[in-house]
Amino acid sequence: MNDIKSRNYWWLNANPRIWSIDSLKINQTQHYTSYNEFGNKRRIYKYFESVQKGDLVVGYESTPVKQVKAILEITESLHRDIKLGEIVSFKIKEKVPEPIDWSALKSLYFFKDSDVFKNNQGSLFRLTEEEFEAIQAMIDAQKESLQSEDILIPYERKDALKDLFISDEKFDEIIDTLRYKKNIILQGPPGVGKTFIAKRLAYARIGTQDDSRIKMVQFHQSYSYEDFIQGLRPDDSGGFKLKNGVFYEFCRLAQRNSGIDHFFIIDEINRGNLSKIFGELLLLIESDKRGRANEMALTYGDKDSEPFYVPDNLYIIGTMNTADRSLAMIDYALRRRFSFISLEPLFNEKFIDFLFGKGIEKLFSEKIVVHILKLNEIISNDKNLQKGFQIGHSYFSNFTEGENVEKWYRRVINLEIAPLLEEYWFDNEEKAKKEILKLLEI
């Protein structure tokens, strides 16, 4: 049976007289011997034997100034090189913008019992995940500080509302719901701008268009817990390695930046097997189950694994297409943990003004609105379809100023709306053709 491996974290003392971290470039490979210049095994040799590909390493130089200078990643575990002898190989993953002094590290709570401080005479030391994350948080804080020195354009409520067509009151209601519930799902027919609104909500809460604090994924039928949280993946040696999923990594990012809001957007959330994807997170994502006080072991964790929690500063926004026939019912346990917000097609005065601003004559814009409103009324009154299958306004939001308006409109109808109607009325081709011809008579 193959061995199951998990990521380790290390501290490496580099001697700049032999090789300097400053002289290496990002992703450049470097080697470190497990024997010193006298041919003796280095102190705590067993650590060199435990290093494996993918492990992360804190790169530290003790002279001329005691400083952490980079994060390294192991590219090859202990192996023999003809010229160098027994070595481990690594690459520079990222350099520290402002090297972290030894004195700053000693002040960290997570390092009070660290092996690194008990006896720093040696080359390689094991770190706990919390110790490594504490250093990574300091590096991330430096990066954020440097970014804040750039001119950040504020993103206000009025910016979010531009081209949304929803009322100010509706937008404020969604923001308030997101604030207290922490998990919301925007549901509605195709083309109402669910994903578009989701990003606007995040930007409005952040206060600027900072995409580093937003992560988006799309669920599908093959999406799994292993993709989302954590799972075993084959490695180059023929074994299996524990790999963290996209939500796990984003939670760790939010944990390192506590007090700063982060947003995880799940497009087509109801396309996946939600109970399997979320697993124990069905408990941890609840608004009153956030934070370290509620941390728990994960499915793939062992007795030495760090427990996991969803931080208070992370918000989840899902989107759900109500017209997808292939979707299973939403699990009640998940439904209870989200607030569901319905979005409708908005062919209103705001939308007409939007089209006019794009260069479409007001009369033509009004004709589009009249045609689609009539179609949506027919769809809503169809007992097999109803409101969840209406046509959304975003189908008509991609007009490029200067192009032929009628040609653009016919392209939208023929290539986007018509196939949808043919699917809606797959058992009544005449009805589909009739409604398509009505749309083209403009």
N, C-alpha and C positions, 0 to 999 in steps of 0.2 A: 504494500500500500504506500502511496506517495506521502512524503512528509508535508505537514501543514506549517507554513511559515508566516510570521507576522512582522511588521516593520519594527526595527530597533532604532534607537537614537543614541548618538555618541558625541563625545567631546574629543577633539584631536589637537594636541599641542604641536604646532609647527615651529621649526627652527629656521628663522629667516637667513641664517648663515648657509643653510643647505638649499632651501627653496622658500620663496616669499609668496604669500598670498597676493600681495599687491601686484606682483609680476605676472600673475595668471589672468587669463581672459575668461569670460563667462563661457561655460560648457567645455573649457579646455581640460583635458585629462591629465592627472598627476598620479604618481605612485608613492606608496609609503612602505618601507621595508619592516618586516616583523622582527628583524635582528638588528642590533646596533653595530657601530663601526668595528667593535671588538669581536663580533661573531656570536654575541650572546643574545638570547631571547629577550625582547623588551619586557618591561614590567607589565604584569597582568597579561601574559601572552594569550590566555584563554579568550580575552576579548577579541583579539585578532582572528581567532578561530571561529568566533560567533558572528562576525560581520557578514552581512549578505547584501546582495544587489538590491538597490532601492532604499537602503537605510539612509537616514539623514544625519549629518554630522555638523556640529558647531566647530568652525575653524578658528583657532585661537593662537595668537603669537605672544610669547612671554617677553621678548626683547625686540626693540629697545624699550617699548611700552607694552604693558600687559593689557591686551585688547582682543575682543572678539571682532573678526574682520570679515567673515563670510559664512554662508551656509553651503555645505558640500553635500554631494549625493554619491553613494557608493555605486560604481559601475561594474565592479567585478570583485567577488569575495577573494579570500586568501588563495593565492595560486603561485606557481613558480615561474619566474622569468629567467631566461638563460643568462642574461647579463646582470640583472639586479638581485636575483635570488628570490626568496619568498616575499611576496608583496600583496597589498590590497590596492585597488585602483579606484579613483573617484574623480568627479568633475566639479567645477565651481558652479553651483546652482544659482546663487545670488550673492552679491557683495553688500556689506553693511554700508549705507550712505555715510554714516558717521560712526566709526569704530566704537564699540561699547567698552568702557574701562572696567577693569577688575573690581574697583570699588563700587561701581554701580550694580554689578552682578551680586556682590555680597549683601546688598540691601534688599534683594528680592526675597520674599517670603518662601517661595518654592525652593530656594537654594540653601536654606539654613542647615539642612542635613545632607547636602549633596556630597558624593564621593570626591568631586572635583576640589572642594574646599578642605576636605579632611587631609588629603595628601596629594598635592599637585605634582609630585615627582614621578614622571612617567610620560607616556605618549598618548594612550587611548583610554578613555573612561566611559563608562555607561551612564546615560542620562535617562531619567523617567520621561514619559511623554509630557507631563506637566512642566518639568524643568525646561524641556526643549520649547514647549509652547510659550513659556514665559519670556524666553529670549526672542522667539519669533514675534511676539507681541511688541517688544521694544523696537524691533526692526520695522514692523508695520507702522508703528506710531511715528517713526522717523519719516517714512515714506509719505504718510498722510500729512505730516507737518510741512514737508517740502512741497507737496501738491497744493496745500492751502496757501502757500506763498504766491502761487499763480493767481491770476485774476479769475475768480469763480463768479459766473453770472448767476445771480439769484433766480430761482424758479418759484414763482408765486402762484397763488390760487388763480389769478386771472390768466396766467400762462397755461395752466392746466385746462382751463375751461375753453380756451381758444379751439375752434373747430370740433368741439365735442357734441354740440347741439343739445346736451341735456341741461336742465335748469340748474341754477346755482344751488337751490335747496336740495336737489337730488344729489349733487356732488358732495355737499357738506354732510348729508346723511350717510353716504358711503364712507367718507373719511372718518366720521365718528364711529361707525360700526367697526371699521378696521382697527381703530385705536383701542377699543375696549375688548373686542372679540379676538383680535390678532389673526384670525383665519376667516377669509371670505371667499365665496365663489360667485363670479359674475356669470350669470346664465342668460341665454337668449338665442333667438334665431340666427342663422348665418348672416354675416355682414352688418352686425350692429356695433362693431368695433370693440369687442370685449378685450382683446389683447392690447389694443391701442390705449384703451382707458386704463388698463392695469398698470402700464408703465407710467402714465400720467399721474396716477394715484401715488405711485412710489416716488416720483420726482417731487411732487407737491409736499409729501411728508419729509423728504430729505432736505428740500430747500434749494437744490441745485441738480443739474443733470449728471449725477455721479454714477456711472454705470458699474463702477467697482463695487458698489454696495447693492447691486441687483443681479440676480442669477435667474435665468429662464431655462426651463426644460419642457419637453412635450411628451406626455404619456402616450403609450400605444399598447397593443395587446401583448407584446413580448416584454414589456418593461417589468423589471423585477426588483425585489428587495435588495438584491446584490448590486444592482445598478444605482439604486437610490440611497441605501444606507451603508451596507458593508457585505462583502462576500469573498469567496475564494476564487482566485483566478490562476490559470496555469502560468508557471514561470519558465525561464529559459533552461533550467536544470531538469525539467520534467516533473517537478513537484507542484505544489500549490502554494500560493501566497495570499495572505489576507490583504484585500484592497478596499480602501474606503470609497464609498459612493459619493455622488455629487452633493446630496443634501448633508451628509456627514461633514464633508469638507467645508461647506458653506456655513454650517453651524459653528465649526471651530473658528472660522474667520470672524463671525459675529461675536463669539466668546472673547476673542483677543481684542476686540474693539467695543467693549461694553459701553453702553451709554449712547452709542451711535446706531441709528436705525438701519436695518438691512432687510431686503425684500426678496423673497423667493417666489417666482411666478411659475405656475404649472399650467401650461396650455393644454387644452383637451383633457382635463383631469379625469373625466369619466370614461376615458378610453382604456384605462388600465384596470387591472384587478386590484382595487384599492386596499382591501384588507391585507393582501399578500405584500403589496409594495410598502405599505406603512408599518406593518408588523406592530411592535411594541410602541411605535411612535403615535399610535392612536391615543395612547394615554399622555405621552410627553408633549404633544402639540397643544393640549388644552391650555387655555389662557391662565388657569390657576394651577397648572402643573409644570410651569416653566421654572428654570433656574437650577442651580446646583443642589438645592435642598431636595429636589425630586429626581436626582440622577439615578440611573439604574444600569445594570449590565445588559449588553446587547446579545443578540442571538448567537453570533459567532465569537463572542468574547470568552476568555478563559479566566481563571482565578487571578491572573496577573494583569489582565486588561484594565484600562482606565474606564470607569463608568461613564455613561453618556447622558447629556441633558440638552434640551432645546432652550437657548437663552431668551430672556425677556425682550431683547432688542431685535428679534427676528419675526417678521410678519409673512404670512403665506397668502398669496392671492391665486386662486384657481379660476380657469375659464371653462365653460361648458356649453357646447352647442346643443340646443334642445331639439334640433331637427335631424339628428343622427339616428337612423333606425337601428343601427347595429349595437347601440349602447345598452349595457345592462343597467338595472336599477342601482342607484347609489346606496351603498351600505348604510343602514340606519345609524350604526355606531359612528361612522364618519360624518354623516349628515348632522348629527347632534353637535359636532365639534366645529362646524362651519356655519356662518351666516350666509344664506343664499340671497343674492340681490339680482332681481330680474331687470334686464335691459331690453328696450323695445326699439323697433325702427322709428327714426325721428325725421320724417319728411315734413318739416315745419318751416317757419319763416327764417330761422337761423340757418337751416340747410339751404334754402333758396338764396339767401345772402352769400353763403359760402360759394355756391356755384357761380353766382354773379361775379364774385371777387376773383374767381378763376378764369373769367372771360366768357362765360356762357350767358347769353341774353336772358333777361328776367322772364320773358314770355316762354322761352324754351324750357327754362328751369321749372317754371310753374306747370308746364305740360308733363314733364317727367314726374313731378310730385303727384299730379292728378292720376296719371296712369298707374303708378306703383301703389298708391293708396287704394284704388279700385281693385287691383290684383290682390293686395293684402286682405281686403275685406272678403273676397271670394275664398281665399285660403283659410281665413279665420272661421268662416262659416262652414267649411268642409269638415264633417265629423271625423274624418280619418286624419286630418292634419291639425287644424286649429291654430292658435296664436303662435305656438312654438316653431312654426314652419314659415313664418312671414319672410319677406325679402328685406334685408337690411340696407341702410343708406350708404354704407361704405363701398358697395359695388360701384357707386357713382362718384367717388371722391378722388379718383386718380386721373382726372382730366388734365392734360398739359396745355397750358396757354399757347395758342397759335395753331393747334391742330383743328381739323374739320370737325365741327360739333356733331353733325348728323352721322358722319362716319364713325366717330368715337362711340356715340350712343348705340348704333346698330351693332358694333363690335361687342359692347358690354352685354346687350340682349342675346345675341347669337352664341357667344362663346361662354358666357357665365350664367345668365339667368335661364336661358332656354334649357340647357342640360339639367338644371335643378328642377325645373317644372316637369320635364320628361320623367325624372326620377319620382317626383311627388305623385304624378298621375300615370305611373307605369302601366296601370291596368285600364287606362282610359286615354288612349293616344289622341283621340279627336279633341278632347277637352284641353289637353296640353297644347296642341297645335293652335286651337282657337285663342287661347290666352296669349300665346307667343305672338300671333298675328295682330292682336289688339295692341300689344306693346310697340310693335313696329309701325303702327299707323299713327305717327306723330307729326 
